[in-house]
């Protein structure tokens, strides 16, 4: 059953239904509900911005963006974002999706932890990141009406300790391959040359977000 929130619903297609089933059966409940909320936040952000978006591609990007954290789809040597992107690519290939659209979803997933770049790309790419940032970091929290926030969370609940749970889940998914977490080289340069520079901290931003839990 597809639930509509402010005019936004999950695409009612065979591919979307089978994606839902696959992700629900593969991911933990925490990640499944996070991915589902990510879709609603992304689609609602696109609606607010007046963007033209292929919601089926957006849905696949949102639902698969953390599949690389799962045991079934985690490699030993690639970034978890790439593992998730590759999983989405293989899934989409089964449905005869055009290569350009597969590439778009692949890029959306691969870049979803790289702020400052996706927002300038295709809508589907930008909105996957926007959805993730809203759900995890609370970015643009106040741009969503309280009524809408409550509807999304009622449909796909956050755990009572979501902030700590999602940090732990990320850690569990990447701790065996720390070399893949090498980050933004610009921060390394600034830290090397600027005494007293304090790096932004992902976990601190999560804990300080507007979300209560």
RAHUJO-V855956 format. One record per helix or strand of 3 or more residues. SS is the DSSP state (h for helix, s for strand). FROM is the first residue (numbers start at 0). TO is the last residue. Records with the same first field share a line. If there is no record, write none. Layout:
SS->FROM-TO + FROM-TO
This chain:
h->13-25 + 28-48 + 54-63 + 66-68 + 70-72 + 79-92 + 98-109 + 117-119 + 122-136 + 140-142 + 145-154 + 161-180 + 184-192 + 201-207
